[in-house]
Every structure is written in C-alpha cells, then in structure tokens.
Amino acid sequence: MPFKRKRGEELPAEHAVLNRMLASLRAKVEHPFRIVKRQFGYTKTRYRGLFKNAQQLYLLFALANLYLVRKVLMPTTG
C-alpha cells in the first residue's frame, strides 16, 4: 500500500521515494493483466471447470509475455 499524506501536510521525502518504488513494481506486475484484458479481450471467466479456466489463463499470460517482448523476438528488415 502506498503511503498517503495527511491533510494539510506534505509527504515525507522517504515515503515519496518508497511510493515511487512501489509504483514502479506495481506497473511491472499489472502490465500483463492489461494485455490479457485489452489486447486479448479476456474479461469474464466462463464456467467450464477450474482446470480449463486455469489452463486458459496460463496460456493467455504466456502469450502476454511473448507480446511484451515481441520487438526483441521479431527480426528487423532493412
């Protein structure tokens, strides 16, 4: 949880630094979720059984990892 400032007071410098570090970490963790939801259109889990739902999520997050490094993996032409 990020540190919040009290009303009428400034946030201490060390808390601001920790908030920036937490935000950086959170962005790295949350980014694959955005890809799965927005790029792949996964919004709801259909009732097909826990095993099938888990397998679909594993596949989607594996594809999201590939999507994140797609520029490194694709050869450049030129």
C-alpha positions as CSV (number, residue, x, y, z in Angstrom):
1,M,0.0,0.0,0.0
2,P,1.3,3.4,-0.8
3,F,1.9,6.0,1.9
4,K,-0.7,8.8,2.0
5,R,-0.1,12.3,3.2
6,K,-2.1,13.7,6.0
7,R,-4.5,16.6,5.2
8,G,-2.6,19.8,5.2
9,E,0.8,18.2,5.4
10,E,3.4,17.2,2.9
11,L,4.5,13.6,2.4
12,P,8.0,12.9,3.9
13,A,10.7,12.5,1.3
14,E,11.5,8.9,2.3
15,H,7.8,8.0,1.9
16,A,7.7,9.6,-1.5
17,V,10.7,7.6,-2.6
18,L,9.1,4.4,-1.4
19,N,5.8,5.3,-3.2
20,R,7.8,5.7,-6.4
21,M,9.5,2.3,-5.9
22,L,6.1,0.6,-5.2
23,A,4.5,2.2,-8.2
24,S,7.3,1.0,-10.4
25,L,7.0,-2.5,-9.1
26,R,3.2,-2.4,-9.4
27,A,3.4,-1.2,-13.0
28,K,5.6,-4.2,-14.0
29,V,3.1,-6.6,-12.3
30,E,-0.1,-5.1,-13.6
31,H,1.0,-4.6,-17.2
32,P,0.4,-8.3,-18.3
33,F,-3.1,-8.0,-16.8
34,R,-3.8,-5.1,-19.1
35,I,-2.6,-7.0,-22.1
36,V,-4.7,-10.0,-21.3
37,K,-7.8,-7.9,-20.8
38,R,-7.4,-5.2,-23.6
39,Q,-5.4,-6.9,-26.3
40,F,-6.9,-10.4,-25.9
41,G,-10.3,-9.3,-24.8
42,Y,-10.4,-11.6,-21.8
43,T,-13.0,-10.1,-19.4
44,K,-15.0,-12.9,-17.9
45,T,-14.3,-16.4,-16.9
46,R,-16.7,-18.8,-18.4
47,Y,-17.8,-21.7,-16.3
48,R,-16.0,-24.7,-17.9
49,G,-14.4,-26.1,-14.8
50,L,-11.5,-24.9,-12.8
51,F,-8.9,-26.9,-14.7
52,K,-9.9,-25.5,-18.1
53,N,-10.2,-21.9,-16.8
54,A,-6.7,-22.2,-15.2
55,Q,-5.2,-23.6,-18.4
56,Q,-6.7,-20.7,-20.4
57,L,-5.2,-18.2,-18.1
58,Y,-1.8,-19.8,-18.2
59,L,-1.9,-19.7,-22.0
60,L,-3.1,-16.1,-22.0
61,F,-0.3,-15.0,-19.7
62,A,2.3,-16.9,-21.6
63,L,1.1,-15.1,-24.7
64,A,1.2,-11.8,-22.9
65,N,4.9,-12.4,-22.0
66,L,5.6,-13.0,-25.7
67,Y,3.6,-9.9,-26.6
68,L,5.8,-7.9,-24.2
69,V,9.0,-9.0,-25.9
70,R,7.7,-9.1,-29.5
71,K,10.0,-6.4,-30.7
72,V,13.1,-8.3,-29.4
73,L,11.9,-11.6,-31.0
74,M,10.9,-10.2,-34.4
75,P,13.7,-9.8,-36.9
76,T,14.1,-6.3,-38.4
77,T,14.0,-5.9,-42.2
78,G,16.1,-3.2,-43.7
